[in-house]
């Protein structure tokens, strides 16, 4: 991610932490993951995605909002009350591609359902 001095506009997909952590691992093993936020309580993760994603995002169990302030190397998180799980300087891409994120979240949810059934 090139440091241009200004953070590009972005949107933020928030998901429950359990599914989000699995999705981060899936994305890291495959295409790569952009910056990821965590809330201070550890309940949710937020994936930085390209601006405009919120208009068409419809994955149940998640939300996508416009933030207008992206992630830049060495900057504070763009959302108050959060910290970096994957900081901008730890990524090779500026934002996670929405369709790749959707696929990773769906895979994570499926995997966790199997784990939950096996561990009852």
N, C-alpha and C positions, 0 to 999 in steps of 0.2 A: 504494500500500500504506500504510495508516494505521499510524502508530507508536503502539501501545497500551502500550508499556513492557515488554511480554513478547512473546517469539516464540511463535507458535502452533506446535503439533506439526506435523510434516511427515514425508514419506518422501523418499528420494533415489534417483533412477534414474541408474545409472552406465552409460556407454557408451564405446567407444573414441573417442579424440579426433577422429579424421578424420570419422567419421559424426556425432559430436556437433556439431562446428563447422558442418557443412553444415546440420544441423537447427536450430541457433541462427539461422543466416541465413534459413532458410525461415520459422521462426516470427516473426522480427522483421519480415519483409515481409508477414506475414499477420495473425495474431491477437495477436501479442506473445508475449514469453517472460518467464518469471519468473526469479528468481535462478539463476545457473549457477556451479558450482564447477569448478576445474581442479586436478588434482594437481600437485605441484611438478615432477615429471618430464615432465609434458605428455602422458602416455599416455591419460588418461581425463578425461571431463567428467562432472559430476553435476548433474542437473536437480532443483531443489526442486519436489516435487509434493505434492498434498494428502495428509494422513494417511489411511491406509487403502488407498492405492494398492498397497502391497507385497502385500497379500492376493491380488490378482488379476492381478498383472503377470506376463506370460509371453512377452515378446518375446525370441526367440533373440539371443544376442550382447550382451545387457544384463542388468543385475541391478537389483533394487529392494529397498532395506532401509528399515526404520523407523529414524528418527533421533531422534524425540521432541523435537528442538529445531529450530525453524524459523529463518528468516532475518529479521533485523530491520535496518532502516536503521542504518548506522553500527556494526554489530556485526562481530565476527570470524566467519569461516565456522564452521558447526556441526560440521565434520568436521576433525579434527586432520590436519595435513600438506597442507592445501589452501588455495587462495586464490580470490578472486572473479574469474571471467571476466566475468560480468554481475552487478554488485553489487546488493543490494536497492534502493539509492537510484537505480539506473538502470532500474528497472522500473515499470510501471503496474499489474502484477498480482503478487500475493503468491506464487503458485505456478503452474507450467505445468500446464494441464489434461491429464490422462493420455492421453485419446484424441487430442488434438491433437498431443501429443508423439509418440505411436505413429505417427500418420500422417506427421509430419515426418521421423521416423527412417526409416520405410519408403521415403519419397521420396528421402531422402539416400542410402540404400543403393543404390537403383535408379540414381540419378544417378551415383554413384561407380563402379558396375559399367560403365556406358556409357563413362565417362571412361577407366577402366582398359582397356577393349577398344580404344578409339580410339588410345590412346597406347602401344600395345605395339610 
